[in-house]
């Protein structure tokens, strides 16, 4: 419906882009996971229990894999508003339809949404419908068993992994057939 209005009424068919957005918390507590060992041998790994964390906000475009990530120290409406401003500036030539979850800070009454952004909320309690969740899983798999000593080391590790995730990698993670089909119909 929103895209129909943008295309038909406003005549913005070639400038409308669909993105998925979410946030994730990554901390100093070790991200554990599977390890390859000999059959019958229990995997052993070092862990740390430091509870400092940082938040990564992100948007990805399933069609092209184009993306934008930014780190914040908190998860709240002020940080989200700043993030939306940064996204709006980065993609200023387009109207952005951004799919996101129903977090309270996404719907704050004082939230100022940039003019070129339309927020589209997914149904409650179904994070699997947002493809960026798989980007966070991919990122956290790459950070398994790392033991950074402080938040600066963690930020460095996150930055290195995000740099490796180019548009092709992200498009392969988030480019689901049903989304690509819907987006292709919109951009006809």
C-alpha positions in Angstrom: 0.0 0.0 0.0 2.7 2.5 1.0 4.8 1.7 -2.1 1.7 2.0 -4.3 1.1 5.5 -3.0 4.8 6.4 -3.6 4.7 5.0 -7.1 1.3 6.0 -8.3 0.4 9.2 -6.5 3.9 10.7 -6.0 5.5 9.3 -9.1 8.6 8.0 -7.3 8.8 4.5 -8.7 12.5 4.5 -9.5 13.5 6.2 -6.2 11.6 3.9 -3.7 13.9 1.5 -2.0 13.1 -1.2 0.6 15.4 -1.8 3.5 15.3 -4.0 6.7 16.5 -2.6 10.0 17.3 -3.9 13.4 19.7 -3.6 16.3 21.9 -6.1 18.1 23.8 -6.2 21.3 27.4 -7.5 21.3 29.3 -7.7 24.5 32.5 -8.9 26.1 30.8 -12.1 27.3 32.2 -14.9 25.1 29.9 -15.9 22.2 30.1 -19.7 22.3 29.2 -22.1 19.6 30.1 -25.4 18.0 33.7 -26.5 17.7 35.0 -29.3 15.6 36.5 -32.1 17.6 37.1 -35.8 17.3 34.1 -38.0 17.7 33.2 -38.4 21.4 35.5 -35.6 22.5 33.7 -32.8 24.3 34.7 -29.4 22.9 36.5 -27.1 25.4 36.8 -23.3 24.9 37.8 -20.4 27.1 35.1 -18.0 28.1 34.9 -14.7 29.9 31.9 -13.3 31.8 32.4 -9.5 31.4 29.1 -7.8 31.0 30.0 -4.6 29.0 28.4 -4.3 25.7 27.8 -2.1 22.6 24.9 -1.9 20.2 25.1 -2.1 16.4 22.2 -0.5 14.5 21.9 -1.5 10.9 19.9 -1.3 7.6 20.3 -3.6 4.7 18.7 -3.6 1.2 17.8 -7.2 0.2 17.8 -6.3 -3.5 21.4 -5.0 -3.7 23.0 -5.9 -0.4 23.7 -2.2 0.2 24.0 -1.5 3.9 24.8 0.9 6.6 25.8 0.1 10.2 26.5 2.3 13.1 27.5 1.7 16.7 25.8 3.2 19.7 26.3 2.7 23.5 22.6 2.5 24.2 19.4 1.1 22.7 16.8 3.9 23.0 14.7 6.3 20.9 17.4 9.1 20.9 20.0 6.8 19.4 17.4 5.4 17.0 16.5 9.0 15.9 20.2 9.8 15.3 20.5 6.6 13.3 17.5 7.4 11.1 19.0 10.8 10.4 22.3 9.2 9.4 20.5 6.7 7.1 18.4 9.5 5.6 21.6 11.4 4.8 23.4 8.4 3.3 20.4 7.6 1.0 19.1 11.1 0.5 18.3 10.6 -3.2 15.7 7.9 -2.4 12.5 7.3 -0.5 13.2 4.5 2.0 10.7 2.0 3.2 12.3 0.4 6.3 10.9 -2.8 7.8 11.6 -3.1 11.5 10.3 -4.7 14.7 7.9 -3.3 17.2 10.4 -2.1 19.7 9.1 0.7 22.0 11.9 3.1 20.9 10.8 2.6 17.3 7.4 4.0 18.1 8.3 6.7 20.6 5.9 9.7 20.5 8.8 12.2 20.3 10.6 10.3 17.6 11.3 12.6 14.6 11.3 10.5 11.4 13.2 12.1 8.4 11.0 13.1 5.4 12.5 10.4 3.1 11.9 7.5 5.5 8.7 5.5 5.9 8.7 3.0 8.7 6.9 -0.3 8.1 6.4 -2.5 11.2 6.5 -6.2 11.0 4.0 -8.4 12.9 4.8 -8.8 16.6 6.8 -11.7 17.9 8.2 -12.8 14.6 11.8 -11.8 14.2 12.3 -14.4 11.5 10.4 -12.2 9.1 13.2 -9.6 9.2 16.2 -10.8 7.1 18.7 -8.6 9.0 18.4 -11.0 11.9 20.5 -13.4 9.7 23.2 -10.7 9.3 23.5 -10.5 13.1 23.8 -14.3 13.3 26.4 -14.3 10.6 28.4 -11.5 12.4 28.1 -13.3 15.8 29.3 -16.6 14.3 32.4 -14.8 13.0 33.0 -13.5 16.6 32.7 -16.9 18.3 35.3 -17.7 20.9 37.0 -14.3 20.6 38.2 -12.9 23.9 38.6 -9.2 23.6 40.0 -7.5 26.8 37.9 -4.4 26.6 35.2 -2.6 24.5 37.8 -1.0 22.2 39.2 -4.4 21.2 35.6 -5.6 20.7 34.8 -2.6 18.5 37.9 -3.3 16.4 36.9 -7.0 15.9 33.3 -5.9 15.0 34.6 -3.3 12.5 36.9 -5.9 10.9 34.0 -8.3 10.4 31.7 -5.7 9.1 34.3 -4.5 6.6 34.5 -8.1 5.3 30.7 -8.2 4.8 30.5 -6.5 1.4 27.3 -6.0 -0.6 27.5 -9.4 -2.2 27.8 -11.2 1.1 24.9 -9.3 2.6 22.8 -9.8 -0.5 23.4 -13.6 -0.3 22.3 -13.5 3.4 19.2 -11.3 3.1 18.1 -11.8 -0.5 15.1 -13.9 0.1 13.0 -14.9 -3.0 9.7 -13.6 -1.7 11.2 -10.2 -0.8 13.0 -9.9 -4.1 9.8 -10.8 -6.0 7.8 -8.2 -4.1 10.4 -5.5 -4.6 10.6 -6.3 -8.4 6.9 -5.8 -8.7 7.1 -2.5 -7.0 9.9 -1.2 -9.2 8.3 -2.0 -12.5 
